């Protein structure tokens, strides 16, 4: 089995989501849900020290 690559993010990296509101409540809810999902994965990644 091939070893997995290790990914480390810079400690000062920030996640920025732009244009969060579309004016459509359903689309806004979907975007907010996807933002939370991406943020959760990002927070689970180790940071370089």
C-alpha positions, 0 to 999 in steps of 0.5 A, a space after each residue: 500500500 502506498 503511503 499517503 501524502 502529508 499536507 500541512 497548512 500555514 498557521 496563519 492561513 485564513 479561509 475567506 468566503 465571498 458573495 455568501 448571499 445570493 438573494 435566494 433563500 434556498 441557494 443561500 442555505 446550500 452555500 452556508 451548508 457547503 461553507 460549513 463542510 469545507 471549514 470542517 475539513 480545513 480545521 481538521 488538517 494539521 498546520 505547519 509550526 
